[in-house]
Amino acid sequence: MQEYIRKRVLEVSNYILESSSTVRQTANVFGVSKSTVHKDVTERLPLINEKLAIQVKTVLDLNKAERHIRGGEATRKKYQEN
């Protein structure tokens, strides 16, 4: 694995842990696609740091479980503004 990819994987992972952000939010911050962020934390991170990978997976699983709530809130807000 190239060094710049390894560095990005660790930066992205630490950002997700610190901010509890979603894959999409993280992708916007780092200027990469959400597919890249997802591949970084699901495939590359376990090869670099297994303990960190487990912690990040916990955050992402929580975000996934709450996703339907955030979507409902966004829709409600959209129609309240009209």
Backbone as a printed PyTorch tensor [residue, N CA C, xyz], in Angstrom:
tensor([[[  0.8490,  -1.1780,   0.0000],
         [  0.0000,   0.0000,   0.0000],
         [  0.8940,   1.2400,   0.0000]],

        [[  0.5380,   2.1930,  -0.8380],
         [  1.3440,   3.4070,  -0.9280],
         [  1.1840,   4.2560,   0.3320]],

        [[  2.2200,   4.9990,   0.6460],
         [  2.2590,   5.7500,   1.9020],
         [  1.1570,   6.8000,   1.9890]],

        [[  0.8560,   7.4890,   0.8910],
         [ -0.1740,   8.5220,   0.9610],
         [ -1.5570,   7.9170,   1.2200]],

        [[ -1.7910,   6.7070,   0.7240],
         [ -3.0630,   6.0260,   0.9920],
         [ -3.1230,   5.6210,   2.4570]],

        [[ -2.0430,   5.0690,   2.9570],
         [ -1.9760,   4.6670,   4.3640],
         [ -2.2320,   5.8650,   5.2830]],

        [[ -1.6190,   6.9910,   4.9480],
         [ -1.7900,   8.2070,   5.7460],
         [ -3.2470,   8.6790,   5.6980]],

        [[ -3.8590,   8.6690,   4.4980],
         [ -5.2570,   9.0890,   4.3570],
         [ -6.1850,   8.1810,   5.1530]],

        [[ -5.9380,   6.8840,   5.0960],
         [ -6.7770,   5.9200,   5.8120],
         [ -6.7760,   6.2370,   7.3090]],

        [[ -5.6020,   6.4920,   7.8610],
         [ -5.5100,   6.7940,   9.2910],
         [ -6.1550,   8.1400,   9.6260]],

        [[ -5.9620,   9.1440,   8.7660],
         [ -6.5750,  10.4580,   9.0020],
         [ -8.1040,  10.3690,   8.9440]],

        [[ -8.6100,   9.6780,   7.9460],
         [-10.0600,   9.5160,   7.7960],
         [-10.6330,   8.7690,   9.0020]],

        [[ -9.9680,   7.7200,   9.4080],
         [-10.4440,   6.9100,  10.5330],
         [-10.4640,   7.7090,  11.8250]],

        [[ -9.4120,   8.4520,  12.0810],
         [ -9.3700,   9.2700,  13.2960],
         [-10.4260,  10.3620,  13.2600]],

        [[-10.6740,  10.9380,  12.0920],
         [-11.7060,  11.9640,  11.9570],
         [-13.0850,  11.3860,  12.2780]],

        [[-13.3640,  10.2010,  11.7560],
         [-14.6660,   9.5680,  12.0120],
         [-14.8380,   9.3020,  13.5040]],

        [[-13.7830,   8.8310,  14.1550],
         [-13.8760,   8.5670,  15.5900],
         [-14.0980,   9.8400,  16.3940]],

        [[-13.3610,  10.8980,  16.0690],
         [-13.4480,  12.1450,  16.8310],
         [-14.7740,  12.8590,  16.6310]],

        [[-15.2840,  12.8400,  15.4120],
         [-16.4720,  13.6360,  15.1010],
         [-17.7540,  12.8150,  14.9800]],

        [[-17.6440,  11.5070,  14.9780],
         [-18.7890,  10.6090,  14.7560],
         [-19.5180,  10.9590,  13.4650]],

        [[-18.7670,  11.3910,  12.4790],
         [-19.3860,  11.8070,  11.2190],
         [-19.6990,  10.6010,  10.3430]],

        [[-20.5700,  10.8470,   9.3780],
         [-20.9540,   9.7990,   8.4460],
         [-19.9000,   9.6740,   7.3420]],

        [[-20.0250,   8.6390,   6.5470],
         [-19.1020,   8.4430,   5.4150],
         [-19.2220,   9.6230,   4.4540]],

        [[-20.4290,  10.0630,   4.1940],
         [-20.6520,  11.1760,   3.2650],
         [-20.0400,  12.4740,   3.7900]],

        [[-20.2380,  12.7680,   5.0780],
         [-19.6540,  13.9760,   5.6710],
         [-18.1280,  13.9140,   5.6350]],

        [[-17.5950,  12.7690,   5.9360],
         [-16.1450,  12.5910,   5.9310],
         [-15.5850,  12.7690,   4.5250]],

        [[-16.2710,  12.2280,   3.5420],
         [-15.8240,  12.3590,   2.1540],
         [-15.7780,  13.8300,   1.7430]],

        [[-16.7660,  14.6110,   2.1490],
         [-16.7740,  16.0370,   1.8250],
         [-15.6040,  16.7630,   2.4630]],

        [[-15.2830,  16.4350,   3.7150],
         [-14.1880,  17.0910,   4.4230],
         [-12.8440,  16.7930,   3.7590]],

        [[-12.6420,  15.5480,   3.3410],
         [-11.3540,  15.1400,   2.7850],
         [-11.2750,  15.2850,   1.2660]],

        [[-12.3810,  15.6520,   0.6370],
         [-12.3720,  15.8730,  -0.8050],
         [-12.1950,  14.6100,  -1.6270]],

        [[-12.7300,  13.5130,  -1.1320],
         [-12.6990,  12.2420,  -1.8610],
         [-14.1320,  11.7190,  -1.9690]],

        [[-14.3220,  10.6650,  -2.7350],
         [-15.6680,  10.1070,  -2.8680],
         [-16.0290,   9.2760,  -1.6450]],

        [[-17.3300,   9.0950,  -1.4520],
         [-17.7550,   8.2750,  -0.3120],
         [-17.3520,   6.8150,  -0.5220]],

        [[-17.2170,   6.3900,  -1.7700],
         [-16.7400,   5.0330,  -2.0480],
         [-15.3090,   4.8560,  -1.5670]],

        [[-14.5030,   5.8900,  -1.7410],
         [-13.1090,   5.8440,  -1.2860],
         [-13.0450,   5.7530,   0.2290]],

        [[-13.8430,   6.5810,   0.9070],
         [-13.8620,   6.5450,   2.3760],
         [-14.3120,   5.1700,   2.8480]],

        [[-15.3530,   4.6450,   2.2300],
         [-15.8700,   3.3420,   2.6430],
         [-14.8200,   2.2530,   2.4460]],

        [[-14.1490,   2.2690,   1.3020],
         [-13.1100,   1.2660,   1.0420],
         [-11.9520,   1.4270,   2.0200]],

        [[-11.5970,   2.6780,   2.3160],
         [-10.5140,   2.9320,   3.2680],
         [-10.8070,   2.3110,   4.6280]],

        [[-12.0130,   2.5150,   5.1440],
         [-12.2960,   2.0680,   6.5080],
         [-12.7400,   0.6170,   6.5960]],

        [[-13.2330,   0.0480,   5.4960],
         [-13.6820,  -1.3480,   5.5790],
         [-12.6570,  -2.3580,   5.0890]],

        [[-11.8350,  -1.9660,   4.1010],
         [-10.8700,  -2.9170,   3.5340],
         [ -9.4330,  -2.6130,   3.9340]],

        [[ -9.0470,  -1.3560,   3.8630],
         [ -7.6420,  -1.0090,   4.1010],
         [ -7.3090,  -0.8690,   5.5820]],

        [[ -8.2060,  -0.2660,   6.3470],
         [ -7.9170,  -0.0310,   7.7650],
         [ -7.6580,  -1.3180,   8.5560]],

        [[ -8.4380,  -2.3790,   8.3670],
         [ -8.1470,  -3.6120,   9.1150],
         [ -6.7420,  -4.1700,   8.8620]],

        [[ -6.1870,  -3.8800,   7.6930],
         [ -4.8280,  -4.3370,   7.3970],
         [ -3.7800,  -3.4900,   8.1280]],

        [[ -4.1340,  -2.2550,   8.4400],
         [ -3.2000,  -1.3350,   9.0870],
         [ -3.3140,  -1.4050,  10.6050]],

        [[ -4.5530,  -1.3060,  11.1160],
         [ -4.7740,  -1.2460,  12.5620],
         [ -6.1300,  -1.8730,  12.8700]],

        [[ -6.1080,  -3.1090,  13.3140],
         [ -7.3490,  -3.8490,  13.5300],
         [ -8.1930,  -3.2600,  14.6600]],

        [[ -7.5480,  -2.8080,  15.7180],
         [ -8.2790,  -2.2340,  16.8580],
         [ -9.0120,  -0.9630,  16.4460]],

        [[ -8.3370,  -0.1000,  15.6960],
         [ -8.9480,   1.1290,  15.2060],
         [-10.0970,   0.8080,  14.2520]],

        [[ -9.9410,  -0.2280,  13.4490],
         [-10.9870,  -0.6270,  12.5090],
         [-12.2670,  -1.0210,  13.2450]],

        [[-12.1310,  -1.7030,  14.3520],
         [-13.3010,  -2.1050,  15.1450],
         [-14.0060,  -0.8810,  15.7160]],

        [[-13.2360,   0.0890,  16.1940],
         [-13.8200,   1.3060,  16.7550],
         [-14.5640,   2.1010,  15.6740]],

        [[-13.9720,   2.2170,  14.5010],
         [-14.6030,   2.9530,  13.4060],
         [-15.8620,   2.2290,  12.9550]],

        [[-15.8150,   0.9160,  12.8910],
         [-16.9910,   0.1390,  12.4790],
         [-18.1520,   0.3620,  13.4370]],

        [[-17.8620,   0.4940,  14.7220],
         [-18.8990,   0.7610,  15.7090],
         [-19.5960,   2.0930,  15.4230]],

        [[-18.8030,   3.1200,  15.1320],
         [-19.3660,   4.4420,  14.8210],
         [-20.2030,   4.3720,  13.5470]],

        [[-19.6890,   3.7140,  12.5150],
         [-20.4170,   3.6290,  11.2490],
         [-21.7000,   2.8170,  11.3910]],

        [[-21.6770,   1.7780,  12.2010],
         [-22.8870,   0.9890,  12.4360],
         [-23.9500,   1.8270,  13.1480]],

        [[-23.5240,   2.6490,  14.0970],
         [-24.4570,   3.5370,  14.7920],
         [-25.0500,   4.5450,  13.8160]],

        [[-24.2060,   5.1280,  12.9620],
         [-24.7000,   6.0730,  11.9530],
         [-25.7050,   5.4130,  11.0220]],

        [[-25.4260,   4.1880,  10.6520],
         [-26.3320,   3.4700,   9.7550],
         [-27.6760,   3.2120,  10.4350]],

        [[-27.6390,   2.8880,  11.7180],
         [-28.8720,   2.6370,  12.4600],
         [-29.7090,   3.9070,  12.6070]],

        [[-29.0610,   5.0610,  12.6430],
         [-29.7680,   6.3380,  12.8160],
         [-30.1170,   7.0000,  11.4820]],

        [[-29.6970,   6.4240,  10.3930],
         [-29.8540,   7.0480,   9.0750],
         [-31.3040,   7.3850,   8.7500]],

        [[-32.2160,   6.4910,   9.0360],
         [-33.6190,   6.7320,   8.7000],
         [-34.1990,   7.9060,   9.4910]],

        [[-33.6830,   8.1260,  10.6830],
         [-34.1550,   9.2480,  11.4990],
         [-33.6930,  10.5730,  10.8930]],

        [[-32.4130,  10.6350,  10.5020],
         [-31.8850,  11.8600,   9.8830],
         [-32.6110,  12.1690,   8.5810]],

        [[-32.9320,  11.1460,   7.8010],
         [-33.6530,  11.3530,   6.5480],
         [-35.0450,  11.8960,   6.7860]],

        [[-35.7170,  11.3730,   7.7840],
         [-37.0570,  11.8560,   8.1250],
         [-37.0360,  13.2930,   8.6000]],

        [[-36.0330,  13.6460,   9.3900],
         [-35.8850,  15.0180,   9.8730],
         [-35.6440,  15.9770,   8.7190]],

        [[-34.8070,  15.5800,   7.7710],
         [-34.5040,  16.4310,   6.6230],
         [-35.7640,  16.6620,   5.7840]],

        [[-36.5540,  15.6310,   5.5910],
         [-37.7800,  15.7570,   4.8180],
         [-38.7750,  16.6690,   5.5300]],

        [[-38.9150,  16.4930,   6.8310],
         [-39.8370,  17.3210,   7.6060],
         [-39.4320,  18.7880,   7.5430]],

        [[-38.1470,  19.0350,   7.6900],
         [-37.6400,  20.3980,   7.6340],
         [-37.8770,  21.0180,   6.2580]],

        [[-37.6750,  20.2270,   5.2110],
         [-37.8660,  20.7150,   3.8400],
         [-39.2910,  21.1980,   3.6260]],

        [[-40.2620,  20.4330,   4.1030],
         [-41.6600,  20.7820,   3.8630],
         [-42.1690,  21.8240,   4.8410]],

        [[-41.5440,  22.0150,   5.9690],
         [-41.9400,  23.0740,   6.8880],
         [-41.5250,  24.4350,   6.3480]],

        [[-40.4360,  24.4800,   5.5740],
         [-39.9520,  25.7360,   5.0220],
         [-40.8440,  26.2410,   3.8930]],

        [[-41.5900,  25.3490,   3.2260],
         [-42.4290,  25.7640,   2.0820],
         [-43.7320,  26.3280,   2.5220]]])
